[in-house]
Amino acid sequence: MKILTAQQMREIDRLTVERYGITYLTLMENAGARVVDAIIEHYGPVEGKQVAVFCGKGNNGGDGAVIARLLWLKGAWVETFLFGKVADTKGEARTNFEILKQLYQQARHPPSTELVFEEISSETEEIGYGYDIVIDALFGTGLTRSVEGINEKAILAINIIKMHEGARVISVDIPSGLPSDSGHPIGLHVHADITVTLTAPKIGNVLPPACFAIGQLIVASIGTPQWLIEEGSGSHLQLVEENQIAGWLRESLRPPDAHKGSVGDVLLIAGSRGKTGAAALTSETVLRAGAGLVTVATAKSAQALLISQARPEVMTESLDELESGAVSHAAIDRALQLAGKRTVIAIGPGLSSSDESTRRFVREFVERRSAPIVIDADGLNSLAPWPEELKGSDQWPIIITPHPGEMAKLTGKTNSEVVTDRIGMAREFATKHHVITVIKGSRTIIAAPEGEVYVNPTGNAGMATAGSGDVLTGLIAGMLAQQPQEPLQATTASVYLHGLAGDLAANKLGQRSLIASDIIENLSEAILRIGGNEERGQTSTTTTI
């Protein structure tokens, strides 16, 4: 699903009107109707409920006027606050404010409902309390600076009503006070329970920390054809969707005559003396992801302990090592020999990168390998700064999975610079080096060599724990081994399922107590939740004799 900037959204609306004759007034009416639908779906019939609608003077406020009218017609008691004067509004917004004002003046006291319309132009004017539902329609996608004056008062009032009275807050398009084109709040903003965003998600809807004020995000169609959004917006940013992952899982189902060699053979180069846990976590996840075989090549002195820690299904090989217990450059020929017939390679978890010999081993191995490769942790540290001549290819793709600190080392940037612009950093690196780039964190970012960038919606703060990244590395390697011709799709599916497994674990255990092994334990449930009965091998095809 495309994620749009404010300018792209305006252009899509313009094209909808010009090409298809759908008027702006119709789009506004549709927007209001979809918000009302969402309210009823989540909170039930509105008849008799006390509703406050907070409207700004722009089109977002015009949407609010439509919502107020439709809720009143369905039996709610509606009090609408316009922060400004109707005379100061324009276009379709003014049309809907005038309709609402006339209804207030001419049909003020029906037997079972109440409608109030107030224009507030001073900070001294009172705002009522005691509402079940509050509609936030103050600002839409055009806000670029922090609010002040009566608008600041309005946002404070919404948050107070929510906090102290338990009212449900529904924001139209984006919570007021948040920017549309950034994940970084610019000041005081509404904290919503539900945000109904129109046509497509906006950047502020999906990126942290702004997205933490969104509540549940609902994307509502208001009349624009989907193909126009996909092809006419010019956006390179997308939100990963569940149906996208379900489709990939269907495509990668095992055939009835599958055998362990036909569903992927992974070589994992990982672990060193004292750091075998990462290799054990990663190798188990490779198998849980569905790969048929996994072999861990590790430092010689670490092999025995790894065997005791890893799943019995995991095979191991030893590599020449240094006195420190890390893999030596002398192991390069043996490692390449082991990699020769493997479907996919993963390198880095627990490998250590403090010795130049180990770093030389990693650099040469990555350059000379002849298979798709996933690089994480000390594999990335050994490559930092990223060699300019090292590039991925369609035949042998490279997938990297850095956290912001590792990305900073690879690019020569600061950690703050990476965190501030993860989308830009990921996209620039992916296109420059032809590398699928996964920058981990809250709302993990996935960038493709062709320039598309994906925002992953699953995952939680409990996954900020040792070994979580190792699990992701194993998951990507295991999924990719089953469909090596689809590296981007396998990576995207892995990131989504990794986050979903973490969400399932947090729901059972809480975020505080979550550890990496819990993610693995919930991975099968995550896959079944998305893949359904087909993942159980239950199909509609039967044979009778």
ZIWO-V433032 format. One record per residue. RES is the residue in one letter. SS is DSSP state (2 for helix, 1 for strand, 0 for the rest). PHI is phi in degrees with one decimal (* if undefined). OMEGA is omega in radians with two decimals (* if undefined). Layout:
res:RES ss:SS phi:PHI omega:OMEGA
res:RES ss:SS phi:PHI omega:OMEGA
This chain:
res:M ss:0 phi:* omega:-3.11
res:K ss:1 phi:-64.9 omega:2.99
res:I ss:1 phi:-108.6 omega:-2.99
res:L ss:1 phi:-114.2 omega:2.94
res:T ss:0 phi:-82.5 omega:3.12
res:A ss:2 phi:-61.3 omega:3.14
res:Q ss:2 phi:-66.0 omega:3.09
res:Q ss:2 phi:-63.5 omega:3.11
res:M ss:2 phi:-66.7 omega:3.10
res:R ss:2 phi:-62.6 omega:-3.14
res:E ss:2 phi:-67.7 omega:3.11
res:I ss:2 phi:-63.4 omega:3.10
res:D ss:2 phi:-61.5 omega:-3.13
res:R ss:2 phi:-62.3 omega:-3.14
res:L ss:2 phi:-64.7 omega:3.11
res:T ss:2 phi:-61.1 omega:-3.13
res:V ss:2 phi:-69.6 omega:-3.04
res:E ss:2 phi:-72.5 omega:-3.05
res:R ss:2 phi:-84.9 omega:-2.99
res:Y ss:2 phi:-117.8 omega:3.08
res:G ss:0 phi:69.2 omega:3.07
res:I ss:0 phi:-83.3 omega:-3.01
res:T ss:0 phi:-74.9 omega:3.05
res:Y ss:2 phi:-60.0 omega:3.13
res:L ss:2 phi:-64.8 omega:3.10
res:T ss:2 phi:-66.8 omega:3.10
res:L ss:2 phi:-60.0 omega:3.14
res:M ss:2 phi:-66.8 omega:3.10
res:E ss:2 phi:-63.3 omega:3.11
res:N ss:2 phi:-62.8 omega:3.14
res:A ss:2 phi:-60.9 omega:3.12
res:G ss:2 phi:-61.6 omega:-3.13
res:A ss:2 phi:-63.7 omega:-3.14
res:R ss:2 phi:-67.9 omega:3.09
res:V ss:2 phi:-66.2 omega:3.10
res:V ss:2 phi:-61.9 omega:3.09
res:D ss:2 phi:-57.3 omega:-3.12
res:A ss:2 phi:-65.3 omega:3.12
res:I ss:2 phi:-61.8 omega:-3.12
res:I ss:2 phi:-66.6 omega:-3.14
res:E ss:2 phi:-62.5 omega:-3.04
res:H ss:2 phi:-92.9 omega:-3.04
res:Y ss:2 phi:-123.3 omega:3.06
res:G ss:0 phi:82.6 omega:-3.12
res:P ss:0 phi:-54.9 omega:-3.07
res:V ss:0 phi:-97.3 omega:-3.09
res:E ss:0 phi:-56.2 omega:3.11
res:G ss:0 phi:83.5 omega:3.14
res:K ss:0 phi:-78.7 omega:3.12
res:Q ss:1 phi:-89.2 omega:-3.06
res:V ss:1 phi:-124.7 omega:3.00
res:A ss:1 phi:-113.1 omega:3.12
res:V ss:1 phi:-118.5 omega:-3.13
res:F ss:1 phi:-97.8 omega:-3.04
res:C ss:1 phi:-117.0 omega:2.91
res:G ss:0 phi:-89.2 omega:-3.04
res:K ss:0 phi:-86.6 omega:-3.09
res:G ss:0 phi:-93.0 omega:-3.09
res:N ss:2 phi:-65.1 omega:3.08
res:N ss:2 phi:-62.6 omega:3.05
res:G ss:2 phi:-66.1 omega:3.06
res:G ss:2 phi:-61.1 omega:3.03
res:D ss:2 phi:-58.8 omega:3.14
res:G ss:2 phi:-62.3 omega:3.11
res:A ss:2 phi:-63.4 omega:3.07
res:V ss:2 phi:-62.9 omega:-3.14
res:I ss:2 phi:-59.6 omega:-3.14
res:A ss:2 phi:-59.5 omega:-3.13
res:R ss:2 phi:-62.4 omega:-3.09
res:L ss:2 phi:-67.5 omega:3.10
res:L ss:2 phi:-66.4 omega:3.11
res:W ss:2 phi:-63.5 omega:3.12
res:L ss:2 phi:-64.7 omega:3.12
res:K ss:0 phi:-92.7 omega:3.02
res:G ss:0 phi:102.9 omega:3.11
res:A ss:0 phi:-78.6 omega:2.99
res:W ss:1 phi:-89.4 omega:-2.95
res:V ss:1 phi:-119.3 omega:3.02
res:E ss:1 phi:-118.1 omega:-3.09
res:T ss:1 phi:-106.9 omega:3.07
res:F ss:1 phi:-111.0 omega:3.01
res:L ss:1 phi:-97.2 omega:-3.12
res:F ss:1 phi:-87.7 omega:-3.04
res:G ss:0 phi:142.3 omega:3.13
res:K ss:0 phi:-111.5 omega:3.06
res:V ss:2 phi:-55.8 omega:-3.12
res:A ss:2 phi:-62.4 omega:-3.13
res:D ss:2 phi:-91.1 omega:-3.12
res:T ss:0 phi:-91.2 omega:-3.05
res:K ss:0 phi:-137.6 omega:2.94
res:G ss:2 phi:55.9 omega:-3.06
res:E ss:2 phi:-65.6 omega:3.09
res:A ss:2 phi:-61.7 omega:3.14
res:R ss:2 phi:-62.3 omega:3.11
res:T ss:2 phi:-55.2 omega:-3.10
res:N ss:2 phi:-73.7 omega:3.05
res:F ss:2 phi:-65.5 omega:3.13
res:E ss:2 phi:-65.9 omega:3.08
res:I ss:2 phi:-61.6 omega:-3.10
res:L ss:2 phi:-65.1 omega:3.14
res:K ss:2 phi:-63.5 omega:3.11
res:Q ss:2 phi:-65.4 omega:3.09
res:L ss:2 phi:-60.7 omega:3.14
res:Y ss:2 phi:-63.4 omega:-3.07
res:Q ss:2 phi:-76.8 omega:-2.99
res:Q ss:2 phi:-103.2 omega:-3.10
res:A ss:0 phi:-134.5 omega:-2.89
res:R ss:0 phi:-74.1 omega:-3.01
res:H ss:0 phi:-136.2 omega:3.00
res:P ss:0 phi:-61.1 omega:-3.04
res:P ss:0 phi:-58.7 omega:-2.99
res:S ss:0 phi:-115.7 omega:-3.10
res:T ss:0 phi:-136.3 omega:-3.13
res:E ss:0 phi:-138.3 omega:3.10
res:L ss:1 phi:-132.4 omega:3.12
res:V ss:1 phi:-128.0 omega:3.10
res:F ss:1 phi:-130.7 omega:-3.10
res:E ss:1 phi:-125.9 omega:3.02
res:E ss:1 phi:-100.3 omega:-3.11
res:I ss:1 phi:-112.5 omega:-3.10
res:S ss:0 phi:-123.8 omega:-3.12
res:S ss:0 phi:-137.7 omega:3.13
res:E ss:0 phi:-67.8 omega:-3.11
res:T ss:0 phi:-85.0 omega:-3.13
res:E ss:0 phi:-72.4 omega:-3.03
res:E ss:0 phi:-81.7 omega:3.02
res:I ss:0 phi:-116.8 omega:-3.08
res:G ss:0 phi:-72.3 omega:3.10
res:Y ss:0 phi:-133.0 omega:3.11
res:G ss:0 phi:90.2 omega:-3.07
res:Y ss:0 phi:-106.6 omega:3.01
res:D ss:0 phi:-85.0 omega:-3.07
res:I ss:1 phi:-135.1 omega:3.06
res:V ss:1 phi:-122.9 omega:3.08
res:I ss:1 phi:-99.7 omega:3.09
res:D ss:1 phi:-96.8 omega:3.10
res:A ss:1 phi:-128.0 omega:-3.09
res:L ss:0 phi:-81.6 omega:-3.11
res:F ss:0 phi:-132.2 omega:3.08
res:G ss:0 phi:-104.9 omega:-3.01
res:T ss:0 phi:-87.8 omega:-3.03
res:G ss:0 phi:-92.7 omega:-3.05
res:L ss:0 phi:-73.3 omega:-3.14
res:T ss:0 phi:-128.2 omega:3.11
res:R ss:0 phi:-142.2 omega:-3.08
res:S ss:0 phi:-67.0 omega:-3.10
res:V ss:0 phi:-80.1 omega:3.11
res:E ss:0 phi:-153.8 omega:3.08
res:G ss:2 phi:63.2 omega:-3.07
res:I ss:2 phi:-66.8 omega:3.10
res:N ss:2 phi:-70.5 omega:3.04
res:E ss:2 phi:-63.0 omega:3.09
res:K ss:2 phi:-59.9 omega:-3.12
res:A ss:2 phi:-63.6 omega:-3.14
res:I ss:2 phi:-65.5 omega:3.09
res:L ss:2 phi:-59.3 omega:-3.13
res:A ss:2 phi:-62.2 omega:3.13
res:I ss:2 phi:-60.5 omega:-3.11
res:N ss:2 phi:-66.1 omega:3.11
res:I ss:2 phi:-67.3 omega:3.12
res:I ss:2 phi:-60.1 omega:3.12
res:K ss:2 phi:-65.6 omega:-3.03
res:M ss:2 phi:-71.7 omega:-2.99
res:H ss:2 phi:-96.6 omega:-3.11
res:E ss:2 phi:-116.3 omega:3.10
res:G ss:0 phi:73.3 omega:3.12
res:A ss:0 phi:-67.0 omega:3.05
res:R ss:1 phi:-86.0 omega:-3.10
res:V ss:1 phi:-109.1 omega:3.10
res:I ss:1 phi:-116.1 omega:3.11
res:S ss:1 phi:-96.6 omega:3.12
res:V ss:1 phi:-96.8 omega:3.12
res:D ss:0 phi:76.7 omega:3.11
res:I ss:0 phi:-160.2 omega:3.13
res:P ss:0 phi:-55.5 omega:-3.08
res:S ss:0 phi:-59.6 omega:-3.09
res:G ss:0 phi:101.9 omega:3.10
res:L ss:0 phi:-92.3 omega:3.05
res:P ss:0 phi:-77.2 omega:3.12
res:S ss:0 phi:-78.3 omega:-2.95
res:D ss:0 phi:-102.0 omega:-3.11
res:S ss:0 phi:-151.5 omega:3.04
res:G ss:0 phi:-92.2 omega:-3.06
res:H ss:0 phi:-106.6 omega:-3.14
res:P ss:0 phi:-56.3 omega:-3.12
res:I ss:0 phi:-112.3 omega:3.13
res:G ss:0 phi:152.8 omega:3.13
res:L ss:0 phi:-58.1 omega:-3.12
res:H ss:0 phi:-149.7 omega:3.12
res:V ss:0 phi:-73.1 omega:3.01
res:H ss:0 phi:-108.3 omega:-3.01
res:A ss:0 phi:-94.6 omega:2.94
res:D ss:0 phi:-88.7 omega:3.09
res:I ss:1 phi:-137.1 omega:2.97
res:T ss:1 phi:-119.2 omega:3.08
res:V ss:1 phi:-99.3 omega:-3.13
res:T ss:1 phi:-93.0 omega:-2.93
res:L ss:1 phi:-97.6 omega:3.07
res:T ss:0 phi:75.6 omega:-3.10
res:A ss:0 phi:-158.1 omega:3.08
res:P ss:1 phi:-64.4 omega:3.03
res:K ss:1 phi:-105.6 omega:-3.08
res:I ss:2 phi:-57.1 omega:3.13
res:G ss:2 phi:-64.8 omega:3.09
res:N ss:2 phi:-74.9 omega:-2.91
res:V ss:2 phi:-120.5 omega:-3.10
res:L ss:0 phi:-102.5 omega:3.09
res:P ss:0 phi:-78.9 omega:-0.03
res:P ss:0 phi:-84.4 omega:-3.09
res:A ss:2 phi:-57.4 omega:-3.05
res:C ss:2 phi:-64.5 omega:3.13
res:F ss:2 phi:-71.3 omega:3.09
res:A ss:2 phi:-96.2 omega:-3.04
res:I ss:0 phi:-79.6 omega:-2.94
res:G ss:0 phi:71.7 omega:3.08
res:Q ss:1 phi:-80.4 omega:-3.13
res:L ss:1 phi:-94.4 omega:3.06
res:I ss:1 phi:-119.0 omega:3.10
res:V ss:1 phi:-97.9 omega:-3.02
res:A ss:1 phi:-114.0 omega:3.05
res:S ss:0 phi:-79.5 omega:3.14
res:I ss:0 phi:-120.7 omega:3.05
res:G ss:0 phi:129.4 omega:3.13
res:T ss:0 phi:-79.7 omega:3.09
res:P ss:0 phi:-58.6 omega:-3.08
res:Q ss:2 phi:-61.2 omega:-3.10
res:W ss:2 phi:-64.0 omega:3.12
res:L ss:2 phi:-67.5 omega:3.09
res:I ss:2 phi:-64.8 omega:-3.07
res:E ss:2 phi:-70.9 omega:-2.99
res:E ss:2 phi:-104.7 omega:-3.03
res:G ss:2 phi:-105.3 omega:-3.06
res:S ss:0 phi:-82.2 omega:-3.06
res:G ss:0 phi:76.6 omega:-3.11
res:S ss:0 phi:-80.6 omega:3.04
res:H ss:0 phi:-105.1 omega:-3.04
res:L ss:1 phi:-111.4 omega:-3.10
res:Q ss:1 phi:-135.9 omega:3.03
res:L ss:1 phi:-97.2 omega:3.13
res:V ss:0 phi:-69.3 omega:-3.11
res:E ss:0 phi:-115.5 omega:-3.13
res:E ss:2 phi:-59.5 omega:-3.09
res:N ss:2 phi:-65.7 omega:3.06
res:Q ss:2 phi:-64.2 omega:-3.14
res:I ss:2 phi:-71.8 omega:3.11
res:A ss:2 phi:-60.8 omega:3.12
res:G ss:2 phi:-62.9 omega:3.14
res:W ss:2 phi:-66.9 omega:3.11
res:L ss:2 phi:-60.8 omega:3.10
res:R ss:2 phi:-62.5 omega:-3.11
res:E ss:2 phi:-65.6 omega:-3.05
res:S ss:0 phi:-103.9 omega:3.09
res:L ss:0 phi:-60.5 omega:3.11
res:R ss:0 phi:-69.7 omega:3.03
res:P ss:0 phi:-71.3 omega:-3.10
res:P ss:0 phi:-58.1 omega:-3.10
res:D ss:0 phi:-99.3 omega:-3.12
res:A ss:0 phi:-64.4 omega:2.96
res:H ss:0 phi:-134.1 omega:-2.98
res:K ss:0 phi:-61.0 omega:3.13
res:G ss:0 phi:-79.1 omega:-3.08
res:S ss:0 phi:-93.0 omega:-3.11
res:V ss:0 phi:-113.9 omega:2.96
res:G ss:0 phi:110.4 omega:3.11
res:D ss:1 phi:-125.1 omega:-3.01
res:V ss:1 phi:-107.8 omega:2.95
res:L ss:1 phi:-103.1 omega:3.10
res:L ss:1 phi:-111.4 omega:3.07
res:I ss:1 phi:-99.3 omega:-2.96
res:A ss:0 phi:-159.7 omega:3.04
res:G ss:0 phi:86.1 omega:3.04
res:S ss:0 phi:-155.5 omega:-3.12
res:R ss:0 phi:-58.8 omega:-3.13
res:G ss:0 phi:89.4 omega:-3.11
res:K ss:0 phi:-133.9 omega:-3.11
res:T ss:2 phi:-87.4 omega:-3.11
res:G ss:2 phi:-59.3 omega:-3.14
res:A ss:2 phi:-61.9 omega:3.13
res:A ss:2 phi:-65.3 omega:3.14
res:A ss:2 phi:-65.7 omega:3.12
res:L ss:2 phi:-62.8 omega:-3.08
res:T ss:2 phi:-65.4 omega:-3.09
res:S ss:2 phi:-66.9 omega:3.10
res:E ss:2 phi:-63.5 omega:-3.12
res:T ss:2 phi:-66.2 omega:3.08
res:V ss:2 phi:-54.2 omega:-3.13
res:L ss:2 phi:-71.4 omega:3.12
res:R ss:2 phi:-63.2 omega:3.10
res:A ss:0 phi:-72.6 omega:3.08
res:G ss:0 phi:116.9 omega:3.08
res:A ss:0 phi:-67.3 omega:-3.08
res:G ss:0 phi:-78.7 omega:-3.05
res:L ss:1 phi:-142.2 omega:2.99
res:V ss:1 phi:-144.3 omega:3.07
res:T ss:1 phi:-122.7 omega:3.08
res:V ss:1 phi:-101.4 omega:3.01
res:A ss:1 phi:-97.2 omega:-3.02
res:T ss:1 phi:-138.0 omega:3.11
res:A ss:1 phi:-58.9 omega:-2.99
res:K ss:2 phi:-53.9 omega:-3.07
res:S ss:2 phi:-75.2 omega:3.14
res:A ss:2 phi:-94.9 omega:-2.99
res:Q ss:2 phi:-62.6 omega:-3.07
res:A ss:2 phi:-62.1 omega:3.13
res:L ss:2 phi:-66.0 omega:3.12
res:L ss:2 phi:-60.5 omega:3.14
res:I ss:2 phi:-59.7 omega:-3.14
res:S ss:2 phi:-74.4 omega:-3.10
res:Q ss:2 phi:-93.2 omega:-3.00
res:A ss:0 phi:-79.9 omega:3.04
res:R ss:0 phi:-62.3 omega:-3.13
res:P ss:0 phi:-63.6 omega:-3.14
res:E ss:0 phi:-76.5 omega:-3.07
res:V ss:0 phi:-85.3 omega:3.05
res:M ss:1 phi:-94.2 omega:-3.13
res:T ss:1 phi:-133.2 omega:3.02
res:E ss:1 phi:-138.0 omega:-3.14
res:S ss:1 phi:-99.6 omega:3.10
res:L ss:1 phi:-125.2 omega:3.09
res:D ss:0 phi:-55.8 omega:-3.04
res:E ss:1 phi:-133.3 omega:3.06
res:L ss:0 phi:-92.1 omega:3.09
res:E ss:0 phi:-60.3 omega:-3.14
res:S ss:0 phi:-73.0 omega:-3.11
res:G ss:0 phi:91.5 omega:3.08
res:A ss:0 phi:-99.6 omega:-3.14
res:V ss:1 phi:-61.9 omega:-3.12
res:S ss:0 phi:-96.8 omega:3.05
res:H ss:2 phi:-61.0 omega:3.13
res:A ss:2 phi:-62.7 omega:-3.12
res:A ss:2 phi:-85.7 omega:-2.98
res:I ss:2 phi:-60.8 omega:-3.09
res:D ss:2 phi:-66.4 omega:3.13
res:R ss:2 phi:-66.0 omega:-3.14
res:A ss:2 phi:-64.7 omega:3.12
res:L ss:2 phi:-66.9 omega:3.08
res:Q ss:2 phi:-63.9 omega:3.12
res:L ss:2 phi:-63.5 omega:-3.10
res:A ss:2 phi:-76.7 omega:-2.94
res:G ss:0 phi:-53.1 omega:-3.05
res:K ss:0 phi:-111.8 omega:-3.12
res:R ss:0 phi:-81.0 omega:3.12
res:T ss:0 phi:-74.8 omega:-3.07
res:V ss:1 phi:-143.9 omega:3.07
res:I ss:1 phi:-121.7 omega:2.96
res:A ss:1 phi:-126.6 omega:-3.08
res:I ss:1 phi:-143.2 omega:2.98
res:G ss:0 phi:133.0 omega:-3.03
res:P ss:0 phi:-58.4 omega:3.09
res:G ss:0 phi:67.5 omega:-3.01
res:L ss:0 phi:-74.4 omega:-3.02
res:S ss:0 phi:79.1 omega:3.14
res:S ss:0 phi:-140.0 omega:-3.08
res:S ss:0 phi:-80.0 omega:-3.12
res:D ss:0 phi:-102.3 omega:3.13
res:E ss:2 phi:-62.1 omega:3.13
res:S ss:2 phi:-61.9 omega:3.11
res:T ss:2 phi:-66.8 omega:-3.14
res:R ss:2 phi:-64.5 omega:3.09
res:R ss:2 phi:-63.3 omega:3.10
res:F ss:2 phi:-57.7 omega:-3.10
res:V ss:2 phi:-63.6 omega:-3.10
res:R ss:2 phi:-60.5 omega:-3.12
res:E ss:2 phi:-69.0 omega:-3.13
res:F ss:2 phi:-63.3 omega:-3.13
res:V ss:2 phi:-62.5 omega:-3.13
res:E ss:2 phi:-68.8 omega:-3.00
res:R ss:2 phi:-98.8 omega:-3.07
res:R ss:0 phi:-64.1 omega:-3.13
res:S ss:0 phi:-128.9 omega:3.11
res:A ss:0 phi:-160.2 omega:3.02
res:P ss:1 phi:-57.8 omega:-3.08
res:I ss:1 phi:-138.9 omega:3.03
res:V ss:1 phi:-109.5 omega:-3.07
res:I ss:1 phi:-119.1 omega:-3.11
res:D ss:0 phi:-143.5 omega:2.92
res:A ss:0 phi:51.4 omega:-3.08
res:D ss:2 phi:-68.8 omega:2.98
res:G ss:2 phi:-64.3 omega:3.10
res:L ss:2 phi:-72.1 omega:3.13
res:N ss:2 phi:-60.6 omega:3.12
res:S ss:2 phi:-71.0 omega:-3.12
res:L ss:2 phi:-94.6 omega:-3.08
res:A ss:0 phi:-80.4 omega:-0.14
res:P ss:0 phi:-70.5 omega:-3.04
res:W ss:0 phi:-58.3 omega:3.14
res:P ss:0 phi:-64.3 omega:-3.08
res:E ss:0 phi:-58.9 omega:-3.07
res:E ss:0 phi:-82.3 omega:-3.09
res:L ss:0 phi:-86.4 omega:-3.12
res:K ss:0 phi:-137.4 omega:3.05
res:G ss:0 phi:-79.9 omega:3.11
res:S ss:0 phi:-146.9 omega:3.10
res:D ss:0 phi:-65.2 omega:-3.12
res:Q ss:0 phi:-73.7 omega:-3.11
res:W ss:0 phi:-126.3 omega:-3.07
res:P ss:0 phi:-66.9 omega:3.03
res:I ss:1 phi:-113.6 omega:3.07
res:I ss:1 phi:-121.9 omega:3.10
res:I ss:1 phi:-115.0 omega:-3.06
res:T ss:0 phi:-131.2 omega:-3.09
res:P ss:0 phi:-78.8 omega:2.81
res:H ss:0 phi:-84.2 omega:-3.04
res:P ss:2 phi:-54.2 omega:3.12
res:G ss:2 phi:-64.4 omega:3.10
res:E ss:2 phi:-68.2 omega:3.10
res:M ss:2 phi:-64.1 omega:3.11
res:A ss:2 phi:-62.2 omega:3.11
res:K ss:2 phi:-65.6 omega:-3.13
res:L ss:2 phi:-65.7 omega:-3.00
res:T ss:2 phi:-103.5 omega:-3.08
res:G ss:0 phi:78.0 omega:3.11
res:K ss:0 phi:-94.7 omega:3.03
res:T ss:0 phi:-87.2 omega:3.10
res:N ss:2 phi:-59.3 omega:3.14
res:S ss:2 phi:-63.0 omega:3.13
res:E ss:2 phi:-62.9 omega:3.13
res:V ss:2 phi:-67.6 omega:-3.11
res:V ss:2 phi:-62.9 omega:-3.11
res:T ss:2 phi:-67.6 omega:-3.08
res:D ss:0 phi:-140.8 omega:-3.12
res:R ss:2 phi:-63.9 omega:3.13
res:I ss:2 phi:-63.1 omega:-3.12
res:G ss:2 phi:-63.7 omega:3.13
res:M ss:2 phi:-62.6 omega:-3.12
res:A ss:2 phi:-63.3 omega:-3.10
res:R ss:2 phi:-66.2 omega:-3.14
res:E ss:2 phi:-62.8 omega:-3.12
res:F ss:2 phi:-66.6 omega:-3.09
res:A ss:2 phi:-62.1 omega:-3.09
res:T ss:2 phi:-75.0 omega:-3.11
res:K ss:2 phi:-68.5 omega:-3.03
res:H ss:2 phi:-108.2 omega:-3.11
res:H ss:0 phi:53.8 omega:-3.07
res:V ss:0 phi:-128.6 omega:3.00
res:I ss:1 phi:-71.5 omega:-2.98
res:T ss:1 phi:-115.3 omega:3.14
res:V ss:1 phi:-113.8 omega:3.06
res:I ss:1 phi:-97.2 omega:-3.04
res:K ss:0 phi:-74.4 omega:3.11
res:G ss:0 phi:140.7 omega:3.08
res:S ss:0 phi:-62.6 omega:-2.98
res:R ss:0 phi:61.0 omega:-3.13
res:T ss:0 phi:-54.6 omega:-3.11
res:I ss:1 phi:-105.3 omega:3.10
res:I ss:1 phi:-123.0 omega:-3.13
res:A ss:1 phi:-116.3 omega:-3.13
res:A ss:0 phi:-97.3 omega:3.11
res:P ss:0 phi:-58.3 omega:-3.13
res:E ss:0 phi:-81.5 omega:3.05
res:G ss:0 phi:110.1 omega:3.09
res:E ss:0 phi:-71.7 omega:3.13
res:V ss:1 phi:-127.2 omega:-3.09
res:Y ss:1 phi:-120.3 omega:3.08
res:V ss:1 phi:-106.3 omega:-3.12
res:N ss:0 phi:-91.1 omega:-3.07
res:P ss:0 phi:-90.9 omega:-3.07
res:T ss:0 phi:-94.3 omega:3.12
res:G ss:0 phi:109.2 omega:-3.08
res:N ss:0 phi:-154.4 omega:-3.06
res:A ss:2 phi:-65.8 omega:3.10
res:G ss:2 phi:-64.6 omega:-3.12
res:M ss:2 phi:-81.0 omega:3.03
res:A ss:0 phi:-80.1 omega:-3.05
res:T ss:0 phi:-147.4 omega:-3.09
res:A ss:0 phi:-56.5 omega:3.07
res:G ss:0 phi:94.4 omega:3.14
res:S ss:2 phi:-60.0 omega:3.11
res:G ss:2 phi:-66.6 omega:3.09
res:D ss:2 phi:-64.2 omega:3.09
res:V ss:2 phi:-63.2 omega:3.12
res:L ss:2 phi:-62.7 omega:3.11
res:T ss:2 phi:-58.6 omega:3.12
res:G ss:2 phi:-64.8 omega:-3.13
res:L ss:2 phi:-66.5 omega:3.12
res:I ss:2 phi:-62.1 omega:-3.12
res:A ss:2 phi:-62.1 omega:-3.12
res:G ss:2 phi:-67.6 omega:3.10
res:M ss:2 phi:-67.6 omega:-3.14
res:L ss:2 phi:-63.9 omega:-3.13
res:A ss:2 phi:-62.2 omega:-3.14
res:Q ss:2 phi:-84.0 omega:3.13
res:Q ss:0 phi:-139.8 omega:-3.06
res:P ss:0 phi:-64.6 omega:3.12
res:Q ss:0 phi:-83.4 omega:-3.13
res:E ss:0 phi:-127.4 omega:-3.04
res:P ss:2 phi:-64.3 omega:-3.13
res:L ss:2 phi:-67.8 omega:-3.14
res:Q ss:2 phi:-64.1 omega:3.12
res:A ss:2 phi:-64.2 omega:3.13
res:T ss:2 phi:-66.1 omega:-3.13
res:T ss:2 phi:-62.1 omega:3.11
res:A ss:2 phi:-60.9 omega:-3.12
res:S ss:2 phi:-64.5 omega:3.13
res:V ss:2 phi:-62.4 omega:-3.13
res:Y ss:2 phi:-63.6 omega:-3.10
res:L ss:2 phi:-68.1 omega:3.06
res:H ss:2 phi:-58.7 omega:3.12
res:G ss:2 phi:-66.0 omega:-3.14
res:L ss:2 phi:-65.4 omega:3.09
res:A ss:2 phi:-61.6 omega:3.07
res:G ss:2 phi:-65.2 omega:3.10
res:D ss:2 phi:-65.5 omega:3.11
res:L ss:2 phi:-63.8 omega:3.12
res:A ss:2 phi:-64.9 omega:3.14
res:A ss:2 phi:-65.0 omega:3.13
res:N ss:2 phi:-65.1 omega:-3.13
res:K ss:2 phi:-88.2 omega:-2.97
res:L ss:2 phi:-112.9 omega:-2.98
res:G ss:0 phi:88.0 omega:-3.10
res:Q ss:0 phi:-70.0 omega:-3.04
res:R ss:0 phi:-61.7 omega:-3.03
res:S ss:0 phi:-94.1 omega:-3.06
res:L ss:0 phi:-69.9 omega:3.02
res:I ss:0 phi:-126.9 omega:-3.02
res:A ss:2 phi:-59.9 omega:3.14
res:S ss:2 phi:-61.1 omega:3.12
res:D ss:2 phi:-66.4 omega:3.09
res:I ss:2 phi:-63.9 omega:3.12
res:I ss:2 phi:-62.2 omega:-3.09
res:E ss:2 phi:-63.6 omega:-3.13
res:N ss:0 phi:-101.2 omega:-3.11
res:L ss:2 phi:-66.0 omega:-3.13
res:S ss:2 phi:-63.9 omega:3.10
res:E ss:2 phi:-65.1 omega:3.11
res:A ss:2 phi:-62.5 omega:-3.14
res:I ss:2 phi:-65.6 omega:3.13
res:L ss:2 phi:-66.2 omega:-3.14
res:R ss:2 phi:-62.8 omega:-3.13
res:I ss:2 phi:-86.7 omega:-3.04
res:G ss:2 phi:-85.0 omega:3.08
res:G ss:2 phi:69.2 omega:-3.04
res:N ss:2 phi:-63.0 omega:3.12
res:E ss:2 phi:-61.5 omega:3.10
res:E ss:2 phi:-71.2 omega:3.07
res:R ss:2 phi:-83.8 omega:-3.09
res:G ss:0 phi:84.4 omega:-3.14
res:Q ss:0 phi:-95.0 omega:3.13
res:T ss:0 phi:-124.0 omega:-3.13
res:S ss:0 phi:-82.3 omega:-3.10
res:T ss:0 phi:-87.7 omega:3.10
res:T ss:0 phi:-128.8 omega:3.10
res:T ss:0 phi:-119.0 omega:3.10
res:T ss:0 phi:-119.1 omega:3.14
res:I ss:0 phi:-121.1 omega:*
